[in-house]
Amino acid sequence: MNQEQWTAVDRYFTDLFVPPDSALDAALEGSSAAGLPPIHVAPNQGKLLLLLAQVQQARNILEIGTLGGYSTIWLARSLPAGGRLITLEADPKHAEVARANIARAGLAEVVEVRLGSARDTLPQLAAESRGPFDLIFIDADKARYPEYFEWALKLSRRGSLIVADNVVRKGAVADVSSVDPNVQGVRRMNERVAAETRVSATAIQTVGSKGYDGFLIMRVHADPSAPAVGRPAGCTLKMEVAADGMRVTLRYFGHVTAVDMRAHLGDFSTLSPKISPGFSVLVDMSSLESMDNDCLPIMSRIMDTIDRLGVGRIVRVIPNHRVDIGLNILSRFHYRPEVPIHTCETLAEAIALLG
C-alpha cells in the first residue's frame, strides 16, 4: 500500500459518488491561483461532511477554519431553507478568497465569513448568542484544538455533532514523546474529550489522496451548560517536580498532607495508608528547567510506587516551552497500559480536568 494506490482509490470513489461540480472546481482553482496551501478536504471527504450535516438535519452550522471555502460550500449545501453557516478564518487573504468562492457558488446569503482569530471570534459568537450550533467542524490550528473543543462544547446543545479533522497526523498522534505542537494539541484535545462526560466520541483513521490522517467525531449527549459529572473518585496526589527533587502534596477528602520527597527519598510509607486504588496523580512540571540526574532514581521509585498502589489517572502539566525536558524525563517511567495519561499546558487546565 502506498500513496499512489490511496490516491487511485480516492479517484475511483470520487468518480462514482461525487459528480463533477463547476462551483467546487472553481473554488479549488481560485484557491490555488491565490497561493493558498492545498490542505482542503478531499472531494469524497467533503461529500461525507454534507451527508453528516444532512443526517444531523443541521440548520445552524459552525466551521472553525475556512481556508478557501471548499469545505464551507459542501456544508452550506446541506442546509435547508432558512439555515445558516458561520465560518471563522484568521487570515485576511484566505477570507477574501473564500468569500469570492462562496459567492460564486451562490451561497453568499447563507454563509457568513467572520475574520479574526478564533480565540476572539468564538467568545464573540457566545456573547452574541449565535448558538447553539447543530454541527461544528473544526479544521484550523491544531495546537489550539483543545480550546476549540471547549468552545465548540459551549456553543453546542444536547444532540449536536462536533467533527475535528486531521487528528491522526500520519500516526504521530500515538507518539507520547512527540514535541510537534500540532501533535501535542491534538493529543490534549483527545484527552479532554475522553475525560468529558457530556460527549461520546470515536476516531477514524483514513488514507487517501490527502495521505494518512483521520478525524474525531463527537456527539453531545448531555446539556453542555450543565456541569460535568462522573469524575473519577478518590484522592489527588500532586507532585511538584523541580531540578533538585520534588514536593508531594496529598489531597484526600479535603485534607492536605505535604511531604518533601527530597527528605523521604521516595518513601510513600506515610502516604500509602491514606491512598485507595483509583487515585489521581497530578505531576506539575511547570517550573522545571532541568533535572539533576541524582533525582531521577528517586522519581523512578516514586512512579513505581504510584503504579503499585493502583493509580487510576495521571495528569501532567508540561508547558510547551519545556516539553522537551518534561517528556524526556517522563518517558523513562512506565505504567500499566490501561492507565490514562493526560497532558496539559497549565496547572489551571489540569485542575479543571481533575474536577
N, C-alpha and C positions, 0 to 999 in steps of 0.2 A: 504494500500500500504506500502511495506517495502522493505528493501534491498534484501531479498531473492527473492521476486517476480520480482524486477527490473532485478536481475541477470538472473532469469529464462527466462524472455522475451528477454533479450540480447542474451542468448544462442539460443533461438528459431530463432531469426532473423539471427544470425551468421551461424547456421546450414543450413539455407535456402539460404543465399546470399553470404556467404564467404566460398568458398570451402577450404578444408584442403590444407596447403601450407608448405612444408618442410623448406623452407628458412625462412619464417616468424616464424614458430615454433622454429627453431634453434636459431633465434635472441632472442626470449624470453627466451629460455633455457640458452643461453650463458650469457645474461644479469643477469639472476637470479643466475647462478653459480658464477658470478663475484661479487655478492653482491650489484648490482645496485638496487635502490628503484623501486618498481613495480608501477611507476607513468606514464607509457607509455599509449598511447591512446588504447582504446578497439578495437578489430578487426573490428567491424562494423563502428567505427569512422575512422579507417584507410582507410576502403573502401570509406567512404564519402570523405576523402581528395583526394583519387585517382580520384573519379568522378568529384570533383570540379576542379581539375587540368586539367582533360580531357575536361570538358565543356569549361574551360578557354582557351584551346589549348595552354597551357603553354609550352614554350621552355626553359625558364630560371627561375629557382625556387630558393628561398632563405628560409632556415629554421633557426630560431633563437632558439637554444636549441636542442641538438641532443639526449642526454641520450644514449641509447644503439643502436640507429639507426632504431628502429622499424617503426616509422612514416616516417623516411627518405626513407626506402625501398618502402613503399607504394607510396610516392610522386614520387620517381625516376622511378618507373614502369609506371607512366603516361606519361613520356617524349617520344616524337617522336625521330627518328634518328637525331643525332646531338644536342639533348637537353642536358642541364647541370643543376646540382643542387649543390649549396654550402650550407653546414650546419655548424653552429657555435656552438662550445662547449667549456666551460671554464674549465672543469675538465679533466685532462690528462687521468685518468683511464677510464672515460666514453668514451673519444675519442678513446682510444685504443680498447675498447670492440666494439664500433660502427664500427670502420674500419674493424675489423675481421668479424662482422656480415654482413656488406655491401659487403665485398669481397666474402664471402660465397654465397651471393645472386647473384653474378655475375655482380655487379654494380660498381666495383671499378673504372672503366674507365669513369663512368658517374658522380660520386659523389666526391666532394672534402670536406673532413672534416677539417675544419680550427680551430686550437686550440688557445684559448685565450679568455679573457674577451670580451664580445660583445661590451663593451664600447670602446675597442681598435680595434676590428676586423671590426666593422661596418664603422668607418671612413676610415679604410684601403680599404674596398671594394669601397667606394666612390672615394677615391684617385686613385684607380686603374681603375676606370670607368667600374666596373664589372656589373653595372646595365644598363638599368632598368630591374627589375625582373617582370615577368608576374604574379607570385603568391608568396606571402610571408606568411609563417606560423610562428607565434610567440608562443612559448611554453617554456619559460625559467623563470628566476627570476621575480616573479610577482611584486615585489617592484620597478623594473626597467621598467615596462611596458610603462610608459609614454615616456621614452627615446627611447625604441624600436619602438614605434609607430612613433615617429618623424623621426627616421632613415628609417623606412620602407617607409614612405611617400617620403622621399628624394630619395630613391632608386627605386621608382616605376615610372609608366608612366600613362598617361590617359588610363583607362580601366583595370589597374592592380587590382588584388584581394588580400586583406590582411585579414588573419584569425588569431584571438587571442584566445587561448584555456584557460580554467579554469577561466572564468570571473564571475561566479556566487558564488563560494566559499561557497557552502552549504547554499546559501541565505544571507550570511553576507554582500554581496555587497550592499544590500539595507539599511544597518545599518550605518547611518551617524556618530554614536558615536563610531564605531569600532576603536580600536587602533592597530589592526593587520596590520603590514606594507604591507603584501600581499594584504589585502582588500583595504587599502589606495592607494596602487599603481594601482590596477585595477580601483578604483573609479576615480583617477586622469586621467588615460588614457581615461576612458569613457567620462569624462568631456571635455577633449581636442578633442576627436573625435566629440562630439556633437557640439562643437564650430567651428570645422574645415569645412569651406565652400567647400573645394575641394574633400570631400568624402561623400558618402551616406552609412549609416550603419544601422544594426539592430542586436539584440542579441537574442539568443535562449537558453532557459533553457533545460537541459537534465537530465534524470535519467537512470541508467543502472548499469552494473557490476562495474563501477567506482564511483558509488554513485550519489549524486546530485550536478550538476555543469552546465556548459554551455559554449557557445563560442560566440564571437563577429565577425561578418563578415562585411567587408568594401569594397566598390568599389570606386576606384579613378575615378572621373568623370570630373576632370579638370586638366590641366597641373600642376603637383606638383612643377615645377620650378617657376611658376608664383606666385606672392604674393596673399595671401588670401584676399578676398573681402567680403563685406556684413556684416561687424561687426555692432553690434547694435549701433545706433547713440545716441547722447546726451552727457551729461557731465559725468565725473567720480568723485565720492566723495571718497577721500582717508582718511581712519580712522586709525591712528597710535595708537594702544592700548598699554598702559603701566600700571604698577601696580598702579599708583596714578591717573589714568584718561586717557584722550585721547586728541589727537590733530587732528583736522579735516581739510583737505585741499580740497577745491572745485576747480576742473579743468573744466573750462567751455569755450569752443571755444577759447582756447589759453590763457585765463585769469585765474590767480590763486588767490584765496582768502583763507587766513588761519584764522582759528578760534580756540581758545583754549577752549575746551568744559568744562574744569575744572572751567572756569570763567562763562561760559554761562549756565552751569548746564543742558545741553541737549536742549537748546532753539534754534530751527532752524529758528527763525523768520528772521534772517539776511540772510539766505541762500535760503529759500524756494521760494522767488520770482524769483530766477535765475535757479531753477530746473524745468525741464519739465518731464512728465511721460516717463518712459523707460530708465532713467538714470542708470548708473552702480555704484556700491559701491565696493571699494577695502578696505578690512579690513586687515590691516597689523599687525599681532601678532608676528612678527619675533623676537622682543626684549622683549617679555613678559616672566617674570619669575614667577609671581604670580599676584593675583588680590585682591586689597583692597575691602572688602565687601561693603564699603560705595560707591564705584564707580559703583557697579552693578545696582542699581536703575537708575543712570544716563544713563548708557549704555542701559538699557531696554527702557527708554524713547526715546533715540536716535533711537533705532531699530524700535520702534513703529512708530515714525515719518517717518522714511525711508519707511516703508511699506505703510503708509498712503499716502505719496507723489507719490507712483506709481513706486517703484524701478523695473527695468527691469532685473537686473542680479546682483548677489553678487559673488565676487571673494575673497577668503580668503587665506591669507599666514600663514600657520601653519607649521613650521619646524618639522621634525619627532621627535626630542628630546623634543619638547614642545607640542606634540599632545594631551596629557592627559589634560593639563591646558586649551589649546585652545578650544577643543571640549566640555569640561565641562562647560566653560563659554557660548559658543555659543549655546549649547543645551537648554539653558534657554529661548531663544528667538525664536519666531515663525513667519513665513512669509506665504503669500499666497502660496498654493501648486504649483502653476504654475510658481513661480519664480525660475529660475535655480540657483543653488549654486555650484560653482567650488572651489576646494581646491588645492593650490599649495604649494610647499616646499620653494620656494624662491620668493623674490619680482620681480626678473627678469622674472621668469616664468609667474607671474601674469600680469606684464606689457605687455609681449608678447601676452598673451591670450586676453587682452583687446584691443590690436591693436592700 
